[in-house]
């Protein structure tokens, strides 16, 4: 059951229980504006007017639930936009350079960690070049070819 349905059910149950109680009930008195509508001393004998009041109260409850649900959706969308924005920045940064450090190659290939990437590179012959003994560099085009060759081996 979703959060929206839970909110709706709990509000509906509270609404129905207040209607069933007398006007001196502490549950209904806790919310003065609603208790007057639900069990006020001048309760109308007109069933149509009573239904109108009940429907107005139900409408207010549903509007509250809707606002909560929409704020949750807005938050999720905001987080998604931020994530996509960061991904776009990362991709733009990565495309600007043909040569990558180990950290950049790890990120480019989607490995979990630099250590995991280094193990794969050593085991499976990922092409790399050394500018110095401690600074291997990876060429983007070579990594792409290596991935495609590897894919053909696995799929073929």
C-alpha positions as CSV (number, residue, x, y, z in Angstrom):
1,X,0.0,0.0,0.0
2,X,1.4,3.4,-0.9
3,X,2.0,6.3,1.4
4,X,-0.8,8.2,-0.3
5,X,-3.2,5.4,0.3
6,X,-2.1,5.1,3.9
7,X,-2.6,8.8,4.5
8,X,-6.0,8.6,2.9
9,X,-7.1,5.6,4.9
10,X,-5.9,7.1,8.2
11,X,-7.7,10.4,7.5
12,X,-10.8,8.6,6.5
13,X,-10.8,6.5,9.6
14,X,-10.3,9.5,11.8
15,X,-13.1,11.3,10.0
16,X,-15.5,8.4,10.4
17,X,-14.6,7.8,14.1
18,X,-15.1,11.5,14.9
19,X,-18.5,11.4,13.2
20,X,-19.5,8.4,15.3
21,X,-18.4,10.0,18.7
22,X,-20.3,12.5,20.7
23,X,-19.2,16.1,20.6
24,X,-17.4,15.8,23.9
25,X,-14.9,13.3,22.5
26,X,-11.3,14.3,23.1
27,X,-10.3,13.0,19.6
28,X,-12.8,15.3,17.9
29,X,-12.2,18.2,20.3
30,X,-8.5,18.1,19.4
31,X,-9.2,19.7,16.1
32,X,-11.7,22.5,16.8
33,X,-12.6,23.5,13.3
34,X,-13.3,19.9,12.3
35,X,-15.1,19.0,15.5
36,X,-17.6,21.8,14.9
37,X,-18.4,20.5,11.4
38,X,-18.6,16.9,12.5
39,X,-20.5,17.0,15.7
40,X,-21.4,20.7,16.4
41,X,-24.4,21.5,18.6
42,X,-26.4,23.0,15.7
43,X,-26.4,19.9,13.5
44,X,-28.7,20.2,10.5
45,X,-31.6,17.9,10.1
46,X,-31.3,18.3,6.3
47,X,-29.5,15.1,5.0
48,X,-28.4,17.0,1.9
49,X,-26.7,19.7,3.9
50,X,-25.1,17.0,6.1
51,X,-23.7,15.2,3.0
52,X,-22.4,18.5,1.6
53,X,-20.5,19.1,4.9
54,X,-19.1,15.6,4.8
55,X,-18.0,15.9,1.2
56,X,-16.3,19.3,1.9
57,X,-14.4,17.7,4.8
58,X,-13.4,14.7,2.6
59,X,-12.3,17.2,-0.1
60,X,-10.1,19.0,2.4
61,X,-8.6,15.7,3.6
62,X,-7.9,14.6,0.0
63,X,-6.3,18.0,-0.8
64,X,-3.9,17.5,2.2
65,X,-3.0,14.1,1.0
66,X,-2.5,15.3,-2.6
67,X,-0.2,18.1,-1.4
68,X,1.9,15.6,0.6
69,X,2.1,13.2,-2.4
70,X,3.0,16.0,-4.9
71,X,5.7,17.3,-2.6
72,X,7.2,13.8,-2.5
73,X,7.1,13.7,-6.3
74,X,8.7,17.1,-6.6
75,X,11.5,16.0,-4.3
76,X,12.2,12.9,-6.3
77,X,12.2,14.9,-9.5
78,X,14.6,17.4,-8.0
79,X,17.0,14.6,-7.0
80,X,16.8,13.0,-10.5
81,X,17.5,16.4,-12.1
82,X,20.6,16.9,-9.9
83,X,21.8,13.4,-10.6
84,X,21.4,13.8,-14.4
85,X,23.1,17.2,-14.2
86,X,26.1,15.7,-12.5
87,X,26.2,12.8,-15.0
88,X,26.1,15.3,-17.9
89,X,29.0,17.3,-16.3
90,X,31.0,14.1,-15.8
91,X,30.5,13.0,-19.4
92,X,31.4,16.4,-20.7
93,X,34.6,16.4,-18.6
94,X,35.5,12.9,-19.7
95,X,34.9,13.6,-23.4
96,X,37.2,16.6,-23.3
97,X,40.3,14.4,-22.9
98,X,41.4,11.5,-25.0
99,X,43.8,10.2,-22.3
100,X,42.6,9.2,-18.9
101,X,44.1,8.5,-15.5
102,X,43.3,5.2,-13.8
103,X,40.6,7.0,-11.8
104,X,39.0,8.4,-14.9
105,X,39.2,5.1,-16.8
106,X,37.6,3.4,-13.7
107,X,34.7,5.8,-13.9
108,X,34.5,5.6,-17.7
109,X,34.2,1.8,-17.6
110,X,31.8,1.8,-14.6
111,X,34.0,-0.2,-12.3
112,X,33.2,-0.2,-8.6
113,X,36.7,0.9,-7.5
114,X,40.1,1.7,-8.8
115,X,41.4,-1.5,-7.2
116,X,38.8,-3.6,-9.0
117,X,39.7,-1.8,-12.3
118,X,43.4,-2.4,-11.8
119,X,42.8,-6.2,-11.3
120,X,40.7,-6.4,-14.4
121,X,43.3,-4.4,-16.4
122,X,46.1,-6.7,-15.3
123,X,44.0,-9.9,-15.8
124,X,42.4,-9.1,-19.1
125,X,45.0,-7.0,-20.8
126,X,43.3,-3.6,-20.8
127,X,45.6,-1.4,-23.1
128,X,47.5,1.2,-21.1
129,X,50.5,3.5,-21.6
130,X,53.1,4.8,-19.2
131,X,54.2,8.4,-19.1
132,X,56.2,7.4,-16.1
133,X,56.5,4.2,-14.0
134,X,53.8,5.4,-11.6
135,X,51.3,7.1,-14.0
136,X,49.6,4.8,-16.4
137,X,47.3,6.4,-18.9
138,X,44.4,4.9,-20.9
139,X,43.4,5.9,-24.3
140,X,39.6,6.3,-24.7
141,X,39.5,4.9,-28.2
142,X,41.6,1.8,-27.2
143,X,39.3,1.2,-24.2
144,X,36.3,1.4,-26.4
145,X,37.8,-1.1,-28.9
146,X,38.8,-3.4,-25.9
147,X,35.2,-3.3,-24.7
148,X,33.8,-4.1,-28.1
149,X,36.3,-7.0,-28.6
150,X,35.4,-8.3,-25.1
151,X,31.7,-8.1,-25.9
152,X,32.2,-10.1,-29.1
153,X,34.1,-12.8,-27.2
154,X,31.4,-13.1,-24.6
155,X,28.5,-12.9,-27.0
156,X,30.1,-14.7,-30.0
